[in-house]
C-alpha cells in the first residue's frame, strides 16, 4: 500500500491515474433492514484504527472542539452567508469555513473553497453540494443525516452537475446517508463512511461515480455499508456503451452492499486504466464481504489491474471471480 499524506493532496490529484465509484443499476432486490454481524466476525471493522484504517477517532470534527451555530451565533463570513431557508451559500472564491455547526444544505458555487472542522446535519437531499467548482477541499468535517430512516440525508457530499474538478475530500466522518460521496474526479481519502440510512426504494452507496473517464482516486477509506445493497464503491456507468476509465481504488477497508465494489462494466461498458489494489475486504456483514461477493463487473481492459486485495479475517489474497 502506498503512503499518501494529505499535505501532498494537490500533487496527487494532479497526477491521478484513476479512481472512484457508482451504482444506479439493476442491483438485486434491496434489503429494507440494516445487516448486523450475527455469525460473521468483525475483524478490522470492529475498531478500524487498530488496523490503521480511518474511524471515528481519526476523522470528523476533532473531539472537544467548540463550534459556532449557524445562523444562531454567526450568520456570515468572508465569501459565505446563511440564507433565509436555513441553508448556507458559499459564493466567494477562496472562502474558508471552519468551526461551524450547520443544520441545512451547505451549497458551494465558488472555487478554491476550504471546508474544515465543520459539522453539517440535515435530512434534506444534499448535506454539502458542489456546483461548477474547482479545487474545493472538504476535510475533517462531520456530515450526517438526523437519523437512519426518514431523517437520512440523500447524498452527504455531491458534485451536483458532475463537472467540478480538483476536489479533495479527506478525513471526514459520514453517516446516516443514502450515498456518502458522489463525485467523478479528484481525491477521496482517509474518510469514514458508515451507519448508512435507508428509505424504501433507496440504492445505498458508499462512494458513487456514475461512470466517467476523469481521473479519480479512492484511497485509504473505511467504507462499511450496513445494508445488503448496493455497494461500498461503485464505478458503474448508467448507460450502455459509456466508457469508464482512469479510476483507482487503493488501500481501503470495504464491506457490505450486494457487492463491495462494482467495477464499471455492468452494461458492457468499455473499461480501462482502472486499478483496484491493496484493499481489505471486511467480512463483518457477509462471508464474501458483499452479500454476493467482493466485486462484480470488472475484468479485462487496457491498463486495468487487480492485485494485493485480501480477506480481512484471513489475510488471504482474493482472486477475481
C-alpha positions as a LaTeX table, in Angstrom:
\begin{tabular}{lrrr}
\hline
Residue & $x$ (\AA) & $y$ (\AA) & $z$ (\AA) \\
\hline
Unk1 & 0.00 & 0.00 & 0.00 \\
Unk2 & 1.35 & 3.43 & $-0.87$ \\
Unk3 & 1.59 & 6.01 & 1.86 \\
Unk4 & $-0.17$ & 9.22 & 0.86 \\
Unk5 & $-0.12$ & 12.28 & 3.10 \\
Unk6 & $-2.81$ & 14.91 & 2.73 \\
Unk7 & $-0.17$ & 17.62 & 2.53 \\
Unk8 & 0.57 & 16.37 & $-0.97$ \\
Unk9 & $-3.10$ & 16.11 & $-1.93$ \\
Unk10 & $-2.92$ & 18.73 & $-4.67$ \\
Unk11 & 0.04 & 16.97 & $-6.28$ \\
Unk12 & $-1.73$ & 13.64 & $-6.02$ \\
Unk13 & $-4.91$ & 14.96 & $-7.62$ \\
Unk14 & $-2.95$ & 16.49 & $-10.47$ \\
Unk15 & $-1.25$ & 13.19 & $-11.18$ \\
Unk16 & $-4.06$ & 10.77 & $-10.51$ \\
Unk17 & $-4.23$ & 7.84 & $-12.89$ \\
Unk18 & $-7.62$ & 6.61 & $-11.74$ \\
Unk19 & $-10.33$ & 6.09 & $-9.13$ \\
Unk20 & $-13.91$ & 6.04 & $-7.82$ \\
Unk21 & $-17.34$ & 4.63 & $-7.77$ \\
Unk22 & $-21.01$ & 4.38 & $-8.64$ \\
Unk23 & $-24.04$ & 2.33 & $-8.99$ \\
Unk24 & $-27.51$ & 3.19 & $-10.16$ \\
Unk25 & $-28.01$ & $-0.16$ & $-11.72$ \\
Unk26 & $-30.25$ & $-3.20$ & $-11.62$ \\
Unk27 & $-28.98$ & $-4.44$ & $-8.25$ \\
Unk28 & $-30.50$ & $-7.43$ & $-6.50$ \\
Unk29 & $-33.65$ & $-6.52$ & $-4.59$ \\
Unk30 & $-32.72$ & $-4.02$ & $-1.85$ \\
Unk31 & $-32.75$ & $-5.24$ & 1.73 \\
Unk32 & $-35.03$ & $-2.98$ & 3.80 \\
Unk33 & $-33.09$ & $-3.56$ & 7.01 \\
Unk34 & $-29.52$ & $-2.97$ & 8.03 \\
Unk35 & $-27.35$ & $-6.05$ & 8.32 \\
Unk36 & $-25.91$ & $-6.99$ & 11.68 \\
Unk37 & $-22.81$ & $-9.07$ & 12.22 \\
Unk38 & $-24.56$ & $-12.10$ & 13.69 \\
Unk39 & $-22.41$ & $-15.04$ & 12.66 \\
Unk40 & $-19.62$ & $-13.23$ & 10.84 \\
Unk41 & $-16.58$ & $-11.91$ & 12.68 \\
Unk42 & $-15.95$ & $-8.18$ & 12.67 \\
Unk43 & $-12.18$ & $-8.25$ & 12.21 \\
Unk44 & $-10.79$ & $-4.80$ & 11.40 \\
Unk45 & $-14.31$ & $-3.34$ & 11.13 \\
Unk46 & $-14.75$ & $-3.64$ & 14.91 \\
Unk47 & $-12.14$ & $-0.95$ & 15.61 \\
Unk48 & $-10.70$ & 0.17 & 12.27 \\
Unk49 & $-7.96$ & 2.44 & 13.61 \\
Unk50 & $-6.32$ & $-0.52$ & 15.34 \\
Unk51 & $-5.67$ & $-1.90$ & 11.83 \\
Unk52 & $-4.56$ & 1.51 & 10.56 \\
Unk53 & $-7.86$ & 2.42 & 8.89 \\
Unk54 & $-9.96$ & 5.55 & 9.49 \\
Unk55 & $-12.78$ & 5.54 & 12.05 \\
Unk56 & $-14.49$ & 7.94 & 14.43 \\
Unk57 & $-11.25$ & 8.57 & 16.33 \\
Unk58 & $-9.35$ & 9.81 & 13.28 \\
Unk59 & $-12.00$ & 11.59 & 11.20 \\
Unk60 & $-14.54$ & 14.36 & 11.52 \\
Unk61 & $-14.51$ & 17.44 & 13.72 \\
Unk62 & $-11.86$ & 16.93 & 16.42 \\
Unk63 & $-13.24$ & 15.82 & 19.76 \\
Unk64 & $-13.80$ & 18.69 & 22.17 \\
Unk65 & $-13.77$ & 21.41 & 19.53 \\
Unk66 & $-16.37$ & 24.13 & 20.12 \\
Unk67 & $-18.45$ & 25.01 & 17.07 \\
Unk68 & $-20.50$ & 28.13 & 16.37 \\
Unk69 & $-24.12$ & 27.53 & 15.37 \\
Unk70 & $-25.30$ & 28.95 & 12.06 \\
Unk71 & $-27.25$ & 31.22 & 11.99 \\
Unk72 & $-27.76$ & 31.45 & 15.77 \\
Unk73 & $-24.23$ & 32.53 & 16.69 \\
Unk74 & $-22.84$ & 33.56 & 13.32 \\
Unk75 & $-24.66$ & 34.13 & 10.04 \\
Unk76 & $-21.97$ & 35.12 & 7.57 \\
Unk77 & $-18.26$ & 35.40 & 6.89 \\
Unk78 & $-15.87$ & 36.21 & 4.07 \\
Unk79 & $-17.34$ & 34.58 & 0.94 \\
Unk80 & $-20.35$ & 32.93 & 2.62 \\
Unk81 & $-23.72$ & 33.71 & 4.18 \\
Unk82 & $-26.74$ & 31.92 & 5.61 \\
Unk83 & $-29.91$ & 32.09 & 3.51 \\
Unk84 & $-33.50$ & 32.59 & 4.70 \\
Unk85 & $-34.28$ & 28.91 & 4.10 \\
Unk86 & $-31.56$ & 27.90 & 6.58 \\
Unk87 & $-29.01$ & 26.80 & 4.03 \\
Unk88 & $-25.50$ & 28.23 & 3.77 \\
Unk89 & $-24.30$ & 29.67 & 0.45 \\
Unk90 & $-20.60$ & 29.83 & $-0.37$ \\
Unk91 & $-20.14$ & 32.23 & $-3.26$ \\
Unk92 & $-16.69$ & 33.71 & $-2.77$ \\
Unk93 & $-13.61$ & 32.15 & $-4.35$ \\
Unk94 & $-11.06$ & 31.16 & $-1.73$ \\
Unk95 & $-13.55$ & 31.19 & 1.14 \\
Unk96 & $-12.60$ & 29.23 & 4.27 \\
Unk97 & $-15.32$ & 27.86 & 6.58 \\
Unk98 & $-14.18$ & 26.39 & 9.87 \\
Unk99 & $-15.59$ & 25.77 & 13.34 \\
Unk100 & $-19.25$ & 25.91 & 12.28 \\
Unk101 & $-22.34$ & 23.83 & 13.01 \\
Unk102 & $-24.81$ & 23.92 & 10.11 \\
Unk103 & $-28.25$ & 22.29 & 10.07 \\
Unk104 & $-29.13$ & 22.53 & 6.39 \\
Unk105 & $-27.50$ & 22.31 & 2.97 \\
Unk106 & $-24.02$ & 23.79 & 2.61 \\
Unk107 & $-24.03$ & 24.82 & $-1.06$ \\
Unk108 & $-20.74$ & 25.75 & $-2.76$ \\
Unk109 & $-20.75$ & 27.65 & $-6.06$ \\
Unk110 & $-17.23$ & 29.13 & $-5.77$ \\
Unk111 & $-13.79$ & 27.65 & $-6.34$ \\
Unk112 & $-10.76$ & 27.00 & $-4.13$ \\
Unk113 & $-13.02$ & 26.85 & $-1.09$ \\
Unk114 & $-11.93$ & 25.07 & 2.08 \\
Unk115 & $-14.42$ & 23.41 & 4.43 \\
Unk116 & $-12.63$ & 22.25 & 7.59 \\
Unk117 & $-13.80$ & 21.28 & 11.08 \\
Unk118 & $-17.44$ & 21.84 & 10.12 \\
Unk119 & $-20.48$ & 19.84 & 11.20 \\
Unk120 & $-23.33$ & 19.56 & 8.70 \\
Unk121 & $-26.51$ & 17.79 & 9.82 \\
Unk122 & $-29.60$ & 17.62 & 7.61 \\
Unk123 & $-32.38$ & 15.34 & 6.45 \\
Unk124 & $-32.52$ & 17.08 & 3.08 \\
Unk125 & $-31.26$ & 15.95 & $-0.31$ \\
Unk126 & $-27.71$ & 17.31 & 0.00 \\
Unk127 & $-25.58$ & 17.98 & 3.03 \\
Unk128 & $-22.70$ & 19.52 & 1.04 \\
Unk129 & $-23.30$ & 20.28 & $-2.64$ \\
Unk130 & $-20.76$ & 21.47 & $-5.22$ \\
Unk131 & $-21.93$ & 23.27 & $-8.37$ \\
Unk132 & $-19.44$ & 24.08 & $-11.15$ \\
Unk133 & $-16.47$ & 24.36 & $-8.76$ \\
Unk134 & $-12.72$ & 23.78 & $-8.89$ \\
Unk135 & $-10.22$ & 23.00 & $-6.16$ \\
Unk136 & $-12.66$ & 22.56 & $-3.27$ \\
Unk137 & $-11.26$ & 20.91 & $-0.14$ \\
Unk138 & $-13.59$ & 19.27 & 2.39 \\
Unk139 & $-11.68$ & 17.85 & 5.35 \\
Unk140 & $-12.01$ & 16.85 & 9.00 \\
Unk141 & $-15.75$ & 17.50 & 8.95 \\
Unk142 & $-18.70$ & 15.55 & 10.37 \\
Unk143 & $-21.53$ & 15.11 & 7.86 \\
Unk144 & $-24.75$ & 13.24 & 8.55 \\
Unk145 & $-28.50$ & 12.93 & 8.40 \\
Unk146 & $-30.55$ & 13.30 & 11.56 \\
Unk147 & $-31.33$ & 9.58 & 11.80 \\
Unk148 & $-31.05$ & 6.38 & 9.77 \\
Unk149 & $-34.64$ & 6.36 & 8.50 \\
Unk150 & $-36.76$ & 9.33 & 7.37 \\
Unk151 & $-34.02$ & 11.65 & 8.59 \\
Unk152 & $-31.30$ & 10.24 & 6.38 \\
Unk153 & $-29.59$ & 12.67 & 4.02 \\
Unk154 & $-29.80$ & 11.57 & 0.41 \\
Unk155 & $-26.22$ & 12.48 & $-0.54$ \\
Unk156 & $-23.71$ & 13.67 & 2.04 \\
Unk157 & $-21.26$ & 15.20 & $-0.48$ \\
Unk158 & $-22.39$ & 15.63 & $-4.08$ \\
Unk159 & $-20.86$ & 17.16 & $-7.20$ \\
Unk160 & $-24.32$ & 18.01 & $-8.48$ \\
Unk161 & $-23.56$ & 18.52 & $-12.18$ \\
Unk162 & $-20.55$ & 16.20 & $-12.36$ \\
Unk163 & $-18.31$ & 18.94 & $-13.75$ \\
Unk164 & $-16.39$ & 20.10 & $-10.68$ \\
Unk165 & $-12.66$ & 19.42 & $-10.73$ \\
Unk166 & $-9.75$ & 19.04 & $-8.32$ \\
Unk167 & $-11.79$ & 18.11 & $-5.26$ \\
Unk168 & $-10.06$ & 16.79 & $-2.15$ \\
Unk169 & $-12.41$ & 15.02 & 0.25 \\
Unk170 & $-10.37$ & 13.85 & 3.22 \\
Unk171 & $-10.68$ & 12.65 & 6.82 \\
Unk172 & $-14.44$ & 13.22 & 7.08 \\
Unk173 & $-16.85$ & 11.22 & 9.24 \\
Unk174 & $-20.02$ & 10.49 & 7.22 \\
Unk175 & $-23.11$ & 8.61 & 8.42 \\
Unk176 & $-26.93$ & 8.37 & 8.12 \\
Unk177 & $-26.69$ & 8.89 & 4.34 \\
Unk178 & $-28.14$ & 7.06 & 1.35 \\
Unk179 & $-24.99$ & 7.89 & $-0.60$ \\
Unk180 & $-21.84$ & 9.04 & 1.14 \\
Unk181 & $-19.83$ & 10.74 & $-1.63$ \\
Unk182 & $-20.86$ & 11.24 & $-5.26$ \\
Unk183 & $-18.08$ & 12.62 & $-7.46$ \\
Unk184 & $-16.37$ & 11.74 & $-10.74$ \\
Unk185 & $-12.85$ & 13.06 & $-10.20$ \\
Unk186 & $-10.41$ & 14.18 & $-7.53$ \\
Unk187 & $-9.19$ & 12.54 & $-4.34$ \\
Unk188 & $-11.36$ & 10.77 & $-1.74$ \\
Unk189 & $-9.01$ & 9.76 & 1.06 \\
Unk190 & $-8.98$ & 8.68 & 4.71 \\
Unk191 & $-12.73$ & 9.11 & 5.24 \\
Unk192 & $-15.01$ & 7.00 & 7.48 \\
Unk193 & $-18.35$ & 6.13 & 5.82 \\
Unk194 & $-20.62$ & 4.02 & 7.99 \\
Unk195 & $-24.08$ & 3.60 & 9.59 \\
Unk196 & $-25.92$ & 4.33 & 6.35 \\
Unk197 & $-29.56$ & 5.42 & 6.18 \\
Unk198 & $-32.43$ & 3.90 & 4.25 \\
Unk199 & $-35.85$ & 4.88 & 2.93 \\
Unk200 & $-37.87$ & 2.36 & 0.89 \\
Unk201 & $-36.58$ & 2.30 & $-2.68$ \\
Unk202 & $-33.11$ & 3.60 & $-1.90$ \\
Unk203 & $-29.94$ & 2.34 & $-3.52$ \\
Unk204 & $-27.35$ & 2.63 & $-0.76$ \\
Unk205 & $-23.89$ & 3.64 & $-1.93$ \\
Unk206 & $-20.61$ & 4.45 & $-0.24$ \\
Unk207 & $-18.59$ & 6.29 & $-2.87$ \\
Unk208 & $-20.50$ & 6.67 & $-6.13$ \\
Unk209 & $-19.17$ & 7.63 & $-9.56$ \\
Unk210 & $-21.80$ & 7.39 & $-12.28$ \\
Unk211 & $-19.12$ & 6.47 & $-14.76$ \\
Unk212 & $-16.66$ & 8.78 & $-16.47$ \\
Unk213 & $-13.13$ & 8.89 & $-17.84$ \\
Unk214 & $-11.98$ & 11.62 & $-15.45$ \\
Unk215 & $-9.23$ & 10.58 & $-13.00$ \\
Unk216 & $-10.44$ & 9.66 & $-9.52$ \\
Unk217 & $-8.54$ & 8.18 & $-6.59$ \\
Unk218 & $-10.36$ & 6.48 & $-3.70$ \\
Unk219 & $-7.60$ & 5.90 & $-1.18$ \\
Unk220 & $-7.38$ & 4.58 & 2.40 \\
Unk221 & $-11.03$ & 4.99 & 3.37 \\
Unk222 & $-13.17$ & 2.85 & 5.67 \\
Unk223 & $-16.49$ & 2.22 & 3.92 \\
Unk224 & $-18.87$ & $-0.11$ & 5.78 \\
Unk225 & $-22.28$ & $-0.35$ & 4.11 \\
Unk226 & $-24.55$ & $-1.96$ & 6.67 \\
Unk227 & $-27.20$ & $-2.84$ & 4.05 \\
Unk228 & $-27.40$ & $-5.84$ & 1.73 \\
Unk229 & $-27.44$ & $-3.47$ & $-1.28$ \\
Unk230 & $-25.90$ & $-1.73$ & $-3.16$ \\
Unk231 & $-22.13$ & $-1.17$ & $-2.68$ \\
Unk232 & $-19.24$ & 0.35 & $-0.81$ \\
Unk233 & $-17.66$ & 1.64 & $-4.03$ \\
Unk234 & $-19.25$ & 1.81 & $-7.47$ \\
Unk235 & $-17.67$ & 2.85 & $-10.76$ \\
Unk236 & $-20.57$ & 1.72 & $-12.92$ \\
Unk237 & $-21.88$ & 3.85 & $-15.73$ \\
Unk238 & $-25.62$ & 4.37 & $-16.02$ \\
Unk239 & $-25.73$ & 3.95 & $-19.79$ \\
Unk240 & $-24.75$ & 1.15 & $-22.15$ \\
Unk241 & $-21.54$ & 1.72 & $-24.05$ \\
Unk242 & $-20.38$ & 4.59 & $-21.86$ \\
Unk243 & $-16.62$ & 4.24 & $-21.23$ \\
Unk244 & $-15.32$ & 4.14 & $-17.67$ \\
Unk245 & $-11.62$ & 4.80 & $-17.15$ \\
Unk246 & $-8.85$ & 6.28 & $-15.02$ \\
Unk247 & $-10.07$ & 5.21 & $-11.58$ \\
Unk248 & $-8.03$ & 3.93 & $-8.64$ \\
Unk249 & $-9.41$ & 2.16 & $-5.57$ \\
Unk250 & $-6.49$ & 1.51 & $-3.25$ \\
Unk251 & $-5.83$ & 0.65 & 0.38 \\
Unk252 & $-9.42$ & 0.81 & 1.60 \\
Unk253 & $-11.34$ & $-1.23$ & 4.20 \\
Unk254 & $-14.59$ & $-2.22$ & 2.48 \\
Unk255 & $-17.72$ & $-4.19$ & 3.36 \\
Unk256 & $-21.40$ & $-4.57$ & 2.58 \\
Unk257 & $-23.81$ & $-3.99$ & $-0.24$ \\
Unk258 & $-24.71$ & $-6.57$ & $-2.86$ \\
Unk259 & $-21.05$ & $-6.40$ & $-3.91$ \\
Unk260 & $-18.46$ & $-4.32$ & $-2.12$ \\
Unk261 & $-17.19$ & $-2.95$ & $-5.47$ \\
Unk262 & $-18.89$ & $-2.54$ & $-8.83$ \\
Unk263 & $-16.07$ & $-2.33$ & $-11.34$ \\
Unk264 & $-17.61$ & $-0.37$ & $-14.20$ \\
Unk265 & $-18.76$ & $-2.79$ & $-16.89$ \\
Unk266 & $-22.32$ & $-3.67$ & $-15.87$ \\
Unk267 & $-23.76$ & $-2.55$ & $-19.21$ \\
Unk268 & $-20.88$ & $-3.98$ & $-21.24$ \\
Unk269 & $-19.15$ & $-0.66$ & $-20.83$ \\
Unk270 & $-15.57$ & $-0.46$ & $-22.07$ \\
Unk271 & $-13.32$ & $-0.07$ & $-19.04$ \\
Unk272 & $-9.64$ & 0.86 & $-18.96$ \\
Unk273 & $-6.98$ & 2.11 & $-16.55$ \\
Unk274 & $-8.94$ & 1.01 & $-13.50$ \\
Unk275 & $-6.66$ & $-0.05$ & $-10.66$ \\
Unk276 & $-8.06$ & $-1.94$ & $-7.67$ \\
Unk277 & $-5.29$ & $-2.94$ & $-5.31$ \\
Unk278 & $-4.27$ & $-3.44$ & $-1.68$ \\
Unk279 & $-7.83$ & $-3.27$ & $-0.35$ \\
Unk280 & $-9.00$ & $-5.20$ & 2.69 \\
Unk281 & $-12.45$ & $-6.76$ & 2.28 \\
Unk282 & $-14.13$ & $-7.00$ & 5.65 \\
Unk283 & $-16.49$ & $-9.86$ & 6.45 \\
Unk284 & $-18.35$ & $-8.01$ & 9.18 \\
Unk285 & $-21.71$ & $-8.43$ & 7.39 \\
Unk286 & $-21.22$ & $-11.28$ & 4.93 \\
Unk287 & $-18.60$ & $-14.01$ & 4.44 \\
Unk288 & $-17.97$ & $-12.66$ & 0.91 \\
Unk289 & $-17.78$ & $-9.04$ & 2.12 \\
Unk290 & $-20.78$ & $-8.03$ & 0.00 \\
Unk291 & $-23.92$ & $-10.14$ & 0.10 \\
Unk292 & $-22.94$ & $-11.81$ & $-3.18$ \\
Unk293 & $-19.24$ & $-11.16$ & $-3.36$ \\
Unk294 & $-16.35$ & $-8.73$ & $-3.13$ \\
Unk295 & $-16.52$ & $-7.41$ & $-6.70$ \\
Unk296 & $-18.64$ & $-7.59$ & $-9.84$ \\
Unk297 & $-18.42$ & $-6.22$ & $-13.39$ \\
Unk298 & $-14.66$ & $-5.90$ & $-13.52$ \\
Unk299 & $-12.25$ & $-7.66$ & $-15.81$ \\
Unk300 & $-10.03$ & $-7.30$ & $-18.79$ \\
Unk301 & $-9.28$ & $-3.94$ & $-20.27$ \\
Unk302 & $-6.27$ & $-1.88$ & $-21.23$ \\
Unk303 & $-4.40$ & $-0.81$ & $-18.11$ \\
Unk304 & $-6.76$ & $-2.49$ & $-15.64$ \\
Unk305 & $-5.23$ & $-4.07$ & $-12.57$ \\
Unk306 & $-6.31$ & $-6.20$ & $-9.61$ \\
Unk307 & $-3.66$ & $-7.07$ & $-7.02$ \\
Unk308 & $-2.93$ & $-7.28$ & $-3.31$ \\
Unk309 & $-6.60$ & $-7.41$ & $-2.28$ \\
Unk310 & $-7.17$ & $-9.57$ & 0.80 \\
Unk311 & $-9.84$ & $-11.02$ & 3.09 \\
Unk312 & $-9.82$ & $-9.26$ & 6.42 \\
Unk313 & $-10.14$ & $-12.33$ & 8.64 \\
Unk314 & $-7.51$ & $-14.48$ & 6.99 \\
Unk315 & $-5.25$ & $-12.17$ & 5.03 \\
Unk316 & $-5.72$ & $-14.50$ & 2.06 \\
Unk317 & $-5.31$ & $-12.96$ & $-1.39$ \\
Unk318 & $-8.59$ & $-12.60$ & $-3.28$ \\
Unk319 & $-8.65$ & $-13.72$ & $-6.90$ \\
Unk320 & $-11.05$ & $-12.26$ & $-9.41$ \\
Unk321 & $-14.17$ & $-14.43$ & $-9.85$ \\
\hline
\end{tabular}
